[in-house]
């Protein structure tokens, strides 16, 4: 635990409803409040253990009660109004009141327009935007009875710039929908004394879900506790003017006097990966977002790249092919290499286009070789704008496994 905000006990007896709190940031927020003696409802889908993604509503409840809180675990699918209504009613029946709603549940699929099927689109919008609106709508009548009511959405500031839409417009629309709820409800509910705010991390946060996507993002991320500390600060603010804010975790905690953020880092020696959707001021002095170097590579560089892709031919196992199951394009410094890694076809690597790629990875030679060597995780390169991805991001992140297998052979 790396909490830098001391518990004051002010949340003792307060009731907090958290959507999607069986793991990750939601669970960490619950644990922080539980140390004050808060009542927590963990409302999430996961009731049975998942070998790939640890944590259920019951394991979360056990942890919450072990640190001093009371917990009601409720299996709930945020897409269905009757299930959300039931979870809210059970909360009132057990604890008698509701003081804080945390809209934490979220679905993500980082694909472009053509690669986004409508099932995925509907899932993201049903959970992120509609789910946030629905949970808030059903909680508001009870929150009106609280002396210090809060709605906190884990969603980004509304930076309406094309770069945050162009690679995953469906996800951005759904996530910004959560933030639009903050924008509207904070003003709508001001006279009722219900404070509505958003909280977003400055850096990537290392959660179990992120580990599934890219384990190499571990070292350049922060722990979930920075978000739970920031949420705790917000919950303890009583002024009616504390509403309509789009808080960034680090900025908020600096305002509380914290200057050393190393305890929150997974590895304090590593440069942190900035998160999506931040205002421009956070990127000053950093690499220009999506400003890729289009200069032609030298002949020696091309030769080195040819050698790397030749190595891939002997390193792409059937297991890797089964995981990738895609046609990939690597555009490195303007030169394209195409890899047919579909599970039911022979491996093929060539400079000639062999079909429409499922995903294209576009970067410069220096970044590509650093990703290959492990000096720069693919996730970090993408989030810092050094790596551009067109198509299915989940497939692109699986390429990290191929890079890992290559490292020993290139050293």
NUDO-975779 format. One record per residue: residue in three letters; x, z, y of N, C-alpha, C in turn. Coordinates in steps of 0.02 Angstrom, whole numbers, always signed. Each point is the difference from the previous one (the first is absolute). Example, Ala and Ser with C-alpha at 12.3 -4.5 7.8 and 13.67 -1.06 7.14 Angstrom:
# NUDO-975779
  res     n_x     n_z     n_y    ca_x    ca_z    ca_y     c_x     c_z     c_y
  ALA    +660    +390    -284     -45      +0     +59     +45      +0     +60
  SER     -18     -36     +53     +42      +3     +59     -39     +37     +55
END
This chain:
# NUDO-975779
  res     n_x     n_z     n_y    ca_x    ca_z    ca_y     c_x     c_z     c_y
  UNK     +42      +0     -60     -42      +0     +60     +44      +0     +62
  UNK     -17     -42     +50     +41      -6     +60     -41     +12     +62
  UNK     -49     +45      -4     -43     +14     +57     +39     +34     +56
  UNK      -8     -25     +61     +33     +29     +58     -50     +34     +47
  UNK     -64      -4     -16     -52     +33     +39     -24     +61     -39
  UNK      +6     +58     +29     -20     +61     -34     -76      +6      -5
  UNK     -22     +25     -56     -71     +15      -8     -18     +61     +41
  UNK     -57      -4     +35     -22     +55     +44     -58     +39     -29
  UNK     -33     -28     -51     -60     +32     -28     -64     -19     +36
  UNK      +5     -42     +52     -59     -17     +40     -52     -42     -39
  UNK     +21     -31     -54     -48     -40     -39     -32     +40     -57
  UNK     +14     +64      -3     -31     +42     -52     -76      -2      +5
  UNK     -31     -16     -55     -73      -3      -1     -30     -65     +26
  UNK     +41     -43     +30     -24     -65     +22      -9     -46     -60
  UNK     -47     -45      +5     -14     -47     -55     +21     -70     +19
  UNK     +40     -30     -43     +29     -66     +12     -20     -47     -57
  UNK     -27     -58     +17     -19     -51     -49     +50     -57      +6
  UNK     +35     -16     -55     +52     -52      +0     -17     -54     -50
  UNK      -7     -61     +24     -11     -56     -46     +67     -24     -27
  UNK      +1     -16     -65     +61     -25     -30     +56     +50      -1
  UNK     -14     +64     -12     +51     +52      +6     +30     +23     -65
  UNK      -5     -40     -52     +27     +22     -64     +76      -7      -4
  UNK     +29     -35     +47     +73      -9      +2     +21     -21     +70
  UNK     +64      -6     +11     +26     -29     +61     -13     +42     +63
  UNK      -9     -35     +55      -8     +32     +65     -61     +45      +1
  UNK     -56     -23     -29     -61     +40      -1     +10     +66     -34
  UNK     +33      +0     -57     +13     +63     -36     +46     +45     +39
  UNK     +51     -29     +33     +47     +40     +38     -34     +34     +60
  UNK     -47     -36     +32     -39     +30     +54     -41     +59     -27
  UNK     -29     -11     -60     -40     +54     -31     +42     +61     -14
  UNK     +60     -10     -26     +43     +56     -17     +22     +40     +62
  UNK     +13     -37     +54     +20     +34     +62     -57     +45     +25
  UNK     -61     -26      +1     -58     +39     +22     -15     +57     -48
  UNK     +11     -12     -65     -14     +51     -50     +44     +61      +8
  UNK     +60      -9     +26     +44     +58     +10     -26     +47     +54
  UNK     -48     -24     +39     -34     +43     +49     -60     +36     -32
  UNK     -20     -24     -60     -60     +27     -32     -61     -42     +15
  UNK      +9     -65     +11     -56     -44     +15     -38     -18     -63
  UNK     -62     -21      +9     -41     -28     -54      +9     -76      +2
  UNK     +14     -30     -57     +16     -71      -3     -46     -35     -51
  UNK     -31     -54     +21     -32     -46     -47     +45     -60      -9
  UNK     +22     -11     -62     +38     -59     -18     -49     -50     -30
  UNK     -15     -52     +37     -49     -50     -23     +36     -66     -12
  UNK      +8     -17     -63     +38     -60     -18     -24     -27     -67
  UNK     +23     -60     -18     -23     -32     -61     +34     +27     -63
  UNK     +63     +20      +8     +41     +14     -60     -16     +68     -30
  UNK     -34      -3     -58     -15     +62     -37     +41      +3     -64
  UNK     +21     -58     -25     +40      -2     -61     +71     -20     +16
  UNK     +50     +28     -35     +70     -15     +15     +16     -74      -8
  UNK     +42     -25     +45     +24     -69      -3     +76      +4     -11
  UNK     +25     -27     -55     +72      +6     -15     +45     -31     +53
  UNK     -26     -49     +37     +40     -34     +52      -6     +33     +68
  UNK     -54     +38     +11     -13     +29     +65     -24     +72      -9
  UNK     +46     +48      +2     -19     +70     -16     -47     +29     +52
  UNK     -41     +48     -22     -44     +36     +45     -73     -15     -11
  UNK     -40     +53      -9     -72      -7      -5     -32     +51     +48
  UNK     -66      -3      +7     -33     +49     +43      +9     +71     -28
  UNK      +8      +5     -65      +6     +66     -32     +71     +28      +7
  UNK     +51     -43      -7     +68     +24      +9     +12     +19     +73
  UNK     -29     -39     +46      +5     +16     +71     -34     +67     +15
  UNK     -59     +11     -30     -36     +62     +11     +40     +60     -24
  UNK     +33      -7     -57     +41     +54     -27     +57     +17     +47
  UNK     +34     -51     +27     +54     +12     +48     -25     +34     +63
  UNK     -58     -22     +24     -29     +29     +61     -15     +73      -9
  UNK     -28     +18     -57     -19     +70     -12     +62     +43     -12
  UNK     +53     -30     -27     +61     +38     -13     +35     +21     +64
  UNK     -12     -37     +56     +33     +19     +62     -46     +39     +47
  UNK     -60     +18     -24     -43     +45     +38     -65     -29     +27
  UNK     -14     -63     -15     -62     -30     +23     -55      +3     -53
  UNK     -60     -17     +21     -55     -10     -47     -14     -75      -3
  UNK     -16     -25     -59      -8     -72      -6     -61     -20     -42
  UNK     -33     -51     +25     -55     -32     -36     +22     -72     -16
  UNK     +16     -14     -64     +17     -70     -17     -65     -39     -15
  UNK      -8     -57     +32     -60     -41     -10     +21     -72     -14
  UNK     -21     -25     -57     +14     -71     -13     -48     -42     +42
  UNK     +29     -45     +40     -40     -38     +48     +30     -69     +11
  UNK     -42     -50      -2     +20     -68     +19     -27     -13     +69
  UNK     +44      -7     +48     -18      -5     +70     -43     -60     +16
  UNK      -4     -48     -46     -40     -60     +12     -74     +12      -7
  UNK     -19     +56     -31     -70     +12     -16     -28     +58     +41
  UNK     -51     -16     +39     -28     +49     +47     -25     +62     -36
  UNK     -33      -8     -58     -27     +58     -34     +54     +47     -24
  UNK     +58     -26     -19     +55     +42     -23     +32     +39     +58
  UNK      +6     -33     +58     +27     +34     +58     -49     +54     +24
  UNK     -63     -17      +1     -52     +49     +20      +1     +60     -47
  UNK      +7     -13     -64      +2     +54     -50     +61     +45     +12
  UNK     +58     -30     +15     +61     +38     +10      -5     +45     +62
  UNK     -31     -27     +53     -10     +40     +61     -48     +58     -14
  UNK     -54     -15     -35     -50     +53     -16     +30     +54     -43
  UNK     +42     -19     -50     +32     +50     -42     +48     +44     +41
  UNK     +32     -30     +49     +44     +38     +44     -38     +54     +38
  UNK     -57     -19     +27     -41     +48     +38     -28     +54     -46
  UNK     -21     -21     -60     -26     +49     -48     +52     +52     -19
  UNK     +63     -23      -8     +52     +47     -24     +29     +42     +57
  UNK     +13     -33     +57     +36     +35     +53     -43     +18     +60
  UNK     -60     -28      +5     -47     +19     +53      +8     -35     +66
  UNK     +55     -38      +8     +12     -33     +65     +51     -55      -9
  UNK     +10     -38     +54     +52     -52      +0     +30      -1     +70
  UNK     +67      +4      +3     +35      +2     +64     +44     -61     +13
  UNK     +28     -28     -53     +48     -55      +9     -12     -53     -53
  UNK      -2     -63     +22      -3     -57     -45     +65     -40      +7
  UNK     +33     -12     -56     +60     -42      +0     -16     -65     -38
  UNK      -3     -55     +37     -10     -65     -31     +68     -28     -19
  UNK     +19     +16     -61     +67     -16     -25      -1     -58     -50
  UNK     -55      -8     -37      -3     -52     -52      +9     -69     +30
  UNK     +38     -42     -35     +14     -66     +26     +19     -46     -57
  UNK     -17     -64      +7     +20     -51     -48     +45     -51     +35
  UNK     +49     -25     -35     +48     -46     +31     +12     -60     -45
  UNK      +5     -58     +30     +18     -62     -35     +32     -46     +52
  UNK     +66      -4      +0     +36     -35     +53      +9     -73     -17
  UNK     -53     -38      +8      +2     -72     -15     -29     -39     +58
  UNK     +21     -63      +5     -27     -44     +51     -70     -23     -17
  UNK     -28     -39     +43     -70     -20      -7     -14     -36     -66
  UNK     +39     -50     -17     -14     -39     -60     +13     +39     -64
  UNK     +44     +49      +4     +17     +40     -60     -44     +61      -8
  UNK     -47     +11     +47     -43     +58      -4     -68     -19     -29
  UNK     -13     +22     -62     -66     -14     -28     -52     +47     +30
  UNK     -62     -20      -1     -51     +37     +36     -14     +68     -31
  UNK     +16      +8     -65      -7     +66     -31     +47     +50     +33
  UNK     +62     -22     +12     +49     +44     +33     -21     +11     +73
  UNK     -23     -52     +33     -23      +7     +69     -55     +52      +5
  UNK     -50      -8     -44     -57     +47      +1     +22     +71     -15
  UNK     +47      +8     -46     +25     +67     -18     +31     +34     +61
  UNK     +44     -37     +35     +33     +30     +58     -49     +18     +55
  UNK     -47     -44     +13     -48     +14     +54     -50     +53     -20
  UNK     -17      +2     -64     -48     +51     -24     +29     +70      +4
  UNK     +65      +6     -15     +32     +66      +0     +25     +18     +69
  UNK     +38     -45     +31     +33     +17     +63     -50      +7     +57
  UNK     -32     -55     +18     -45      +1     +58     -67     +32     -16
  UNK     -34     -28     -50     -67     +25     -16      +2     +72     -25
  UNK     +50     +15     -42      +5     +67     -28     +12     +52     +54
  UNK     +43     -16     +48     +13     +45     +55     -63     +11     +42
  UNK     -35     -54     +15     -62      +4     +39     -52     +42     -38
  UNK      -6     -13     -65     -51     +34     -40     +14     +75      -5
  UNK     +62     +18     -17     +17     +71      -6     -10     +36     +67
  UNK     +18     -33     +53      -9     +30     +67     -74      +9     +15
  UNK     -39     -50     -13     -73      +2     +14     -33     +58     -36
  UNK     +19     +11     -63     -32     +53     -40     +28     +69     +17
  UNK     +61      +2     +26     +30     +64     +17     -20     +25     +69
  UNK     -15     -45     +46     -13     +19     +69     -54     +54      +9
  UNK     -58      -5     -34     -50     +52     +10     +25     +70     -16
  UNK     +46      +6     -47     +28     +66     -18     +57     +19     +47
  UNK     +39     -49     +22     +55     +13     +46     -26     +26     +67
  UNK     -60     -20     +18     -29     +23     +64      -8     +76      +2
  UNK      -2     +32     -59     -10     +72      -3     +66     +39      +2
  UNK     +56     -37      +0     +66     +33      -1     +23     +17     +71
  UNK     +37     +54      +6     +28     +20     +66     +62     -41     +18
  UNK     +30     -33     -48     +60     -41     +13      +1     -58     -49
  UNK     -45     -49     +11      -9     -55     -48     +49     -57     +13
  UNK     +25     -27     -54     +47     -57      +5     -18     -53     -52
  UNK      +9     -63     +21      +4     -56     -47     +69     -30     +10
  UNK     +38      -5     -53     +67     -29      +4      +5     -59     -48
  UNK     +13     -59     +28      +8     -60     -40     +74     -16      -8
  UNK     +22     -12     -61     +69     -20     -11      +3     -75     +10
  UNK      +9     -19     +63      -4     -71     +19     +43     -12     +61
  UNK     +19     -63     +13     +50     -15     +51     -28      -8     +70
  UNK     +45      +0     +49     -21     -17     +68     -22     -73      +1
  UNK     -45     -16     +45     -28     -68      +4     +45     -46     +40
  UNK     +55     -21     -32     +47     -47     +31     -24     -70     -19
  UNK     -38     -31     +44     -33     -63     -16     +47     -58     +14
  UNK     +49      -9     -43     +49     -53      +7      +3     -41     -65
  UNK     +12     -64      +8      -6     -47     -57     +47     +18     -57
  UNK     +58     +30     +15     +48     +13     -54     -27     +48     -52
  UNK     -49     +43     +20     -28     +48     -48     -59     -30     -39
  UNK     -19     -60     +17     -55     -32     -35     +22     -59     -43
  UNK     +51     -36     +21     +13     -65     -28     +19      -1     -74
  UNK     +29     +54     -25     +21      +0     -71     -50     +35     -46
  UNK     -46     +39     +28     -49     +36     -42     -61     +17     +43
  UNK     -33     -54     +24     -54     +10     +48     -57     +42     -29
  UNK     -16      -8     -63     -55     +38     -30     +14     +75      +0
  UNK     +61     +19     -18     +18     +71      -1      +0     +28     +71
  UNK     +30     -37     +47      +4     +25     +68     -70     +10     +29
  UNK     -45     -47     -12     -69      +7     +24     -31     +64     -28
  UNK     +10     +13     -64     -30     +58     -32     +30     +65     +26
  UNK     +66      +0      +9     +34     +61     +24     -17     +13     +73
  UNK      -1     -53     +40     -18      +9     +71     -73     +21      +7
  UNK     -41     -17     -50     -70     +23      +2      -4     +76      +1
  UNK     +45     +32     -37      +2     +74      +1     +17     +25     +70
  UNK     +46     -34     +33     +21     +20     +67     -54     -15     +52
  UNK     -38     -52     -12     -56     -15     +45     -53     +55      -4
  UNK      -7     +30     -58     -45     +58      -6     +23     +57     +45
  UNK     +65      +9      +5     +28     +51     +46     -18     -18     +72
  UNK     +12     -63     +17     -11     -22     +69     -73     +11     +21
  UNK     -46     -17     -44     -71      +6     +17     -27     +70      -8
  UNK     +14     +32     -57     -30     +66     -14     +28     +55     +45
  UNK     +62      -7     +21     +28     +52     +43     -40      +5     +65
  UNK     -22     -55     +26     -41      +1     +61     -72     +18     -16
  UNK     -25     -27     -55     -70     +13     -20     -12     +75     -13
  UNK     +49     +33     -30     -10     +70     -22     +30     +52     +47
  UNK     +24     -23     +57     +34     +45     +46     -46     +58     +22
  UNK     -62     -16     +16     -46     +53     +23     -19     +48     -56
  UNK     +10     -21     -63     -14     +44     -57     +59     +45     -17
  UNK     +55     -10     +35     +59     +42     -13     +39     -20     -62
  UNK     -14     -59     -28     +36     -23     -59     +58     -44     +22
  UNK     +61     +22     -16     +60     -36     +20     +17     -52     -54
  UNK     +10     -61     +21     +13     -55     -46     +67     -33     +19
  UNK     +48      +3     -47     +67     -26     +13     +27     -38     -60
  UNK     +53     -38     +13     +36     -35     -53     +70     +27      -5
  UNK     +28      -3     -59     +70     +21     -11     +34     -53     -43
  UNK     +61     -19     +21     +37     -53     -34     +74     +18      -2
  UNK     +35     -17     -53     +71     +18      -4     +44     -50     +38
  UNK     +54     +26     +29     +49     -44     +33     +39     -40     -52
  UNK     +13     +32     -58     +40     -32     -52     -41      -7     -64
  UNK     +28     -36     -47     -32      -2     -65      +0     +70     -31
  UNK     -53     +16     -36      -7     +65     -33      +4     -13     -75
  UNK     +43     +37     -33     +10     -12     -72     -52     +36     -41
  UNK     -47     -37     -26     -53     +27     -42      +4     -31     -70
  UNK     -39     +27     -45      -1     -28     -68     -24     -72      +0
  UNK     -47     -16     +44     -25     -68      +4     +55     -48     +23
  UNK     +41     +22     +49     +54     -42     +24     +53      -9     -55
  UNK     +10     +53     -39     +49      -5     -55     -19     -55     -49
  UNK     -65      -8     -11     -23     -53     -45     +18     -69     +28
  UNK      -3      -8     +66     +15     -64     +31     +75     -13      +3
  UNK     +37     +50     +22     +72     -10      +8     +36     +67      +1
  UNK     +31     +17     -56     +35     +64      -5     +60      +3     +47
  UNK     +29     -58     +19     +59      +0     +42     -15     +19     +72
  UNK     -64      +4     +18     -18     +22     +68     +10     +76      +7
  UNK     +15     +33     -54      +5     +73      -1     +47     +27     +53
  UNK     +61     -26      +3     +52     +30     +41     -12     -10     +75
  UNK     -38     -50     +20      -9     -14     +71     -69     +25     +25
  UNK     -31     +43     -38     -66     +26     +18      +3     +75     +15
  UNK     -55     +25     +27      -8     +71     +11     -49     +29     -51
  UNK      +2     +66      -5     -46     +35     -46     -69      +6     +32
  UNK     -49     +11     -43     -70      +5     +23     -10     +59     +47
  UNK     +45     +49      -2     -10     +61     +39      +2     -12     +75
  UNK     +31     -54     +23      -1     -12     +73     -71     -16     +22
  UNK     -38     -33     -43     -69     -15     +17     -45     +61      -6
  UNK     +13     +42     -49     -41     +61      -6     +14     +49     +56
  UNK     +62      +4     +22     +16     +43     +58     -35     -25     +62
  UNK      +1     -66     +11     -33     -29     +58     -75     +11      -2
  UNK     -30      -9     -59     -72     +11      -8     -18     +73     +15
  UNK     +42     +45     -23     -12     +72     +11      -1     +16     +75
  UNK     +46     -30     +37      +2     +10     +73     -65     -23     +31
  UNK     -24     -59     -21     -62     -27     +28     -59     +46     -15
  UNK      -5     +22     -62     -56     +43     -20      -5     +64     +41
  UNK     +57     +23     +24      +2     +63     +37     -10      -9     +76
  UNK      -9     -61     +21     -14     -12     +71     -75      +7     +13
  UNK     -16     +42     +48     -70     +17     +12     -30     -33     +62
  UNK     +42     -28     +42     -26     -31     +62     -43     -61     -17
  UNK     -56      -5     +34     -44     -58      -9     +33     -64     +24
  UNK     +52      +6     +40     +35     -59     +25     +47     -30     -52
  UNK     +12     +36     -54     +44     -26     -53     -41     -46     -45
  UNK     -18     -58     +26     -40     -48     -38     +16     -70     +23
  UNK     -10     -48     -44     +14     -70     +16     +74     -17      +0
  UNK     +41     +42     -32     +73     -12      -1     +21     -38     -63
  UNK     +51     -40      +8     +31     -34     -57     +70     +30      -7
  UNK      +3     +57     -33     +62     +38      -6     +50     -34     -48
  UNK     +63      +1     +19     +55     -18     -45     +34     +65     -20
  UNK     +10     +10     -65     +22     +66     -25     +60     +28     +37
  UNK     +53     -40      +7     +61     +26     +30     -10     +18     +74
  UNK     -35     -43     +37     -13     +15     +70     -39     +65      +9
  UNK     -51      +9     -42     -40     +60      +3     +41     +62     -12
  UNK     +44      -3     -51     +40     +58     -18     +56     +13     +51
  UNK     +24     -52     +33     +48     +11     +54     -32     +42     +56
  UNK     -65     -13     +11     -36     +38     +49      -8     +73     -19
  UNK     +10     +15     -64      -3     +69     -24     +69     +33      -2
  UNK     +50     -36     +26     +67     +28      +6     +48     -18     -56
  UNK     -21     -42     -47     +45     -20     -54     +45     -56     +23
  UNK     +64      +8      -9     +49     -51     +20     +41     -27     -59
  UNK      +6     +39     -53     +38     -21     -59     -49     -19     -55
  UNK      -4     -64     -15     -47     -24     -50     +33     -14     -67
  UNK     +63     +16      -7     +35     -12     -63     -32     +33     -60
  UNK     -28     +62      +7     -31     +31     -59     -58     -40     -29
  UNK     -31     -43     +41     -55     -41     -25     +26     -61     -38
  UNK     +62     -19     +10     +27     -61     -30     +16      +9     -74
  UNK     -13     -50     -39     +20      +1     -70     +76      +2      -4
  UNK     +33     -43     +39     +73      -2      +3     +20      -6     +73
  UNK     +21     +56     +32     +15      -1     +71     +57     -47     +20
  UNK     +39     -24     -49     +55     -46     +17     -23     -72      +8
  UNK     -61     -14     -19     -25     -69      +1     -40     -14     +64
  UNK      +4     -62     +23     -41     -21     +56     -72      -7     -24
  UNK     -46     +30     +36     -70      +2     -21     -34     -68     +10
  UNK     -46     -15     -44     -41     -60      +5     -61     +15     +44
  UNK      -8     -39     +54     -58     +10     +43     -62     -26     -34
  UNK     -56     +32     +13     -64     -20     -29     -30     -60     +37
  UNK     -53     -27     -28     -38     -53     +33     -37     +27     +61
  UNK     -22     -46     +42     -52     +12     +51     +22     +46     +58
  UNK     +65     +11      +8     +22     +43     +54      +4     -38     +66
  UNK      -9     +35     +57     +10     -32     +65     +72     -25      +8
  UNK     +10     -47     +45     +66     -33      +7     +56     +49     +15
  UNK     -14     +55     +35     +53     +46     +20     +39     +27     -59
  UNK     -31      +1     -59     +35     +27     -59     +51     -48     -28
  UNK      -4     -64     +20     +45     -49     -28     +56     -18     +48
  UNK      +2     +30     +59     +53     -14     +48     +67     +19     -29
  UNK     +47     -48      +2     +66     +12     -29      +3     -17     -74
  UNK     -58     -16     -29      -1     -20     -70      +0     -76      -5
  UNK      +5     -25     -61      -4     -72     -10     -67     -26     +24
  UNK      +1     -58     +31     -62     -30     +24     -46     -14     -60
  UNK     -62     +23      +7     -47      -9     -56      -9     -73     -16
  UNK     +11     -17     -63      -9     -67     -26     +45     -50     +37
  UNK     +52     +23     +33     +46     -45     +34     +55     -20     -48
  UNK     -15     -46     -44     +48     -19     -52     +51     -49     +27
  UNK     +59      +4     -26     +54     -44     +21      -6     -66     -36
  UNK     -14     -52     +39     -10     -67     -30     +63     -41      -1
  UNK     +57     +29     +19     +62     -39      +2     +20     -20     -71
  UNK     +27     -60      -5     +21     -25     -66     +58     +42     -26
  UNK      +2      +8     -65     +53     +38     -31     +61     -44     -12
  UNK     +57     +31      -4     +62     -37     -14      +0     -25     -71
  UNK     +44     -47     -14      +3     -27     -67     +20     +53     -50
  UNK     +44     +47     +21     +20     +54     -45     -58     +45     -15
  UNK     -44     +11     +52     -59     +41     -10     -47     -32     -50
  UNK     -10     -64      +8     -44     -37     -46     +26      +5     -71
  UNK     +66      -5      -7     +31      +4     -66     -12     +69     -31
  UNK      +5     +52     +41     -11     +68     -24     -72      +9     -23
  UNK     -47     -28     +39     -70      +5     -19     -14     -38     -64
  UNK     +30     -59      -7      -9     -38     -61     +22     +40     -61
  UNK     +55     +36      +9     +27     +41     -54     -49     +57     -18
  UNK     -30     +30     +51     -48     +54     -11     -60     -25     -40
  UNK     -27     -56     +21     -59     -25     -35     +16     -27     -70
  UNK     +62     -21      -9     +22     -18     -67      +1     +61     -45
  UNK     +20     +58     +29      +0     +63     -38     -70     +19     -22
  UNK     -49     -14     +44     -69     +18     -16     -23     -31     -65
  UNK     +25     -59     -16     -22     -36     -60     +11     +41     -63
  UNK     +54     +39      -1     +15     +41     -60     -27     +71      +5
  UNK     -25     +18     +60     -22     +69     +10     -75     +10      -1
  UNK     -37     -55      +8     -73      +6      +0     -24      +4     -72
  UNK     -13     +59     -23     -22     +12     -69     -75     -15      -6
  UNK     -24      -1     -61     -72      -9     -11     -40     +56     +33
  UNK     +28     +60      -1     -34     +57     +31      -8     -10     +75
  UNK     +54     -23     +33      -4     -13     +72     -49     -57     +14
  UNK      +2     -52     -42     -47     -55      +9     -72     +24      -7
  UNK     -13     +43     -48     -68     +26      -9     -23     +40     +60
  UNK     +47     +36     +31     -17     +40     +59     -11     -44     +62
  UNK     +44     -50      +8      -7     -45     +57     -58     -48      -9
  UNK      +1     -37     -55     -53     -48     -17     -21     -41     +61
  UNK     +50     -33     +30     -13     -34     +63     +51     -55     +12
  UNK     -17     -45     +45     +46     -50     +26     +25     +25     +68
  UNK     +65     +11      +6     +28     +29     +60     +44     -50     +38
  UNK      -1      +7     +65     +47     -38     +42     +43     +50     +38
  UNK     +66      -8      -4     +47     +38     +41     +28     -47     +53
  UNK     -18     +11     +62     +27     -41     +55     +53     +42     +35
  UNK     +63     -15     -14     +56     +40     +24     +39     -41     +51
  UNK      -4     +19     +62     +36     -36     +52     -21     -73      +6
  UNK     -62     -15     -17     -25     -68      +6      +5     -41     -64
  UNK     +33     +26     -51      +5     -35     -64     -46     +32     -50
  UNK     -40     -41     -35     -50     +26     -46     +23      -4     -73
  UNK     -14     +54     -36     +10      +3     -72     -68     +17     -31
  UNK     -22     -39     -48     -64     +11     -32     +11     +28     -70
  UNK     -38     +51     -18      +5     +31     -66     -68      +2     -33
  UNK      -6     -35     -56     -61      +4     -40      +9     +57     -50
  UNK     -31     +57     +16      +5     +59     -43     -68     +17     -29
  UNK     -40     -51     -14     -65     +12     -31     +10     +17     -74
  UNK     -38     +49     -23     +12     +28     -66     -10     -50     -56
  UNK     -43     -50     +10     -16     -47     -54     +39     -66      +6
  UNK     +51      -1     +43     +39     -62     +10     +74     +16      -2
  UNK     +42     -51     -17     +72     +12      -1     +26     +15     +71
  UNK     +49     +44      +4     +31     +16     +65     +32     -63     +29
  UNK     -11     -11     +64     +30     -57     +35     +20     +22     +70
  UNK     +63     -15     +19     +25     +15     +67     +31     -64     +27
  UNK     -24     -22     +59     +21     -64     +27      -8      -1     +75
  UNK     +34     -47     +33     -10      -9     +72     -58     -47     +15
  UNK     -26     -31     -53     -57     -46      +9     -65     +38      -8
  UNK     -48     -15     +44     -65     +34      -4     -35     -20     -65
  UNK     -24     +50     -37     -30     -12     -66     -72     +23      -2
  UNK     -31      +5     +58     -69     +23      +3     -10     +43     +61
  UNK     -62     +21     +11     -15     +43     +57     +19     +72     -16
  UNK     +47     +30     +37     +22     +68     -16     -56     +52      +8
  UNK      -1     +48     -45     -44     +57      +9     +23     +45     +57
  UNK     +66      +0     +11     +28     +39     +54     +65     -32     +23
  UNK     +12      +2     +65     +62     -25     +29     +34     +58     +36
  UNK     +65     +10     -14     +39     +52     +33     +50     -35     +46
  UNK      -4     +14     +64     +39     -36     +50     +45     +49     +36
  UNK     +65     -12      -2     +47     +45     +32     +65     -37     +14
  UNK     +49     +34     +28     +66     -29     +11     +46     +21     -57
  UNK     +57     -33      -3     +45     +12     -57     +25     +72      -2
  UNK     +18     +28     +58     +27     +67      +2     -50     +51     -27
  UNK     -63      -5     +23     -52     +46     -23     -13      -9     -75
  UNK      -1     -63     -22     -13     -13     -71     +53     +33     -44
  UNK     +64      -8     +19     +53     +29     -40      +0     +76      +3
  UNK     -21     +28     +57      -5     +73      +5     -58     +26     -43
  UNK     -55     -37      -3     -55     +20     -44     +23      -3     -73
  UNK     +37     -53     -15     +24     -10     -68     +47     +56     -21
  UNK     +42     +23     +47     +50     +51     -16     -30     +70      +3
  UNK     -60      +7     +28     -32     +65      +5     +15     +36     +65
  UNK     +38     -32     +45     +15     +31     +64     -61      +5     +44
  UNK     -46     -48      -7     -62      +0     +39     -58     -10     -49
  UNK     -44     +49      -8     -58      -9     -43     -44     -56     +27
  UNK     -31     -38     -45     -44     -55     +21     -55     +24     +46
  UNK     -28     +59     -16     -54     +27     +42     +24     +12     +71
  UNK     +61     +26      +7     +27     +13     +67     +11     -66     +37
  UNK     +28     -49     -35     +12     -65     +32     -65     -31     +24
  UNK     -53      +7     -40     -64     -28     +19     -29     +37     +60
  UNK      +0     +65      -1     -31     +39     +53     +40      -4     +65
  UNK     +65     -16      -4     +41      -7     +60      +2     -72     +25
  UNK     -35     -45     -35      -4     -68     +23     +57     -45     -23
  UNK     +45     +26     -42     +55     -42     -24     -21     -44     -58
  UNK     -53     +19     -33     -26     -38     -57     -73     -19     +16
  UNK     -15     -63      -3     -68     -23     +10     -29     -21     -67
  UNK     -61     +20     -14     -32     -15     -63     -64     -37     +12
  UNK      -7     -57     -32     -62     -38      +2     -30      -1     -70
  UNK     -61     +22      -6     -32      +3     -66      -9     +71     -23
  UNK      +7     +11     -65     -17     +64     -30     +58     +50      +7
  UNK     -10     +51     +42     +53     +48     +12     +16     +41     -61
  UNK     -51     +17     -40     +13     +40     -60     +48     -36     -48
  UNK      -8     -66      -6     +45     -39     -42     +71      +1     +30
  UNK      +3      -7     +66     +65      -1     +33     +38     +65     -11
  UNK     -34     +56      +2     +34     +64      -9     +26     +10     -71
  UNK     -31     -35     -47     +23      +4     -69     +68     -35     -10
  UNK     +18     -43     +48     +65     -34      -4     +57     +51      +3
  UNK     -15     +59     +28     +51     +53      +4     +29     +16     -69
  UNK     -41      -5     -52     +24     +14     -67     +52     -51     -22
  UNK     -11     -63     +20     +49     -52     -15     +65     +14     +38
  UNK      -6     +20     +63     +60     +16     +39     +39     +56     -32
  UNK     -35     +51     -25     +35     +57     -31     +40     -23     -61
  UNK     -31     -44     -39     +33     -23     -61     +62     -42     +16
  UNK      -1     -32     +59     +54     -45     +20     +61     +38     +27
  UNK     -11     +59     +27     +53     +34     +38     +65      +9     -39
  UNK      -6     +27     -60     +60     +13     -38     +38     -63     -15
  UNK     -36     -54      -8     +31     -64     -18     +35     -33     +59
  UNK     -18     +21     +61     +30     -31     +59     +56     +42     +29
  UNK     +11     +59     -27     +52     +44     +28     +67     -12     -35
END
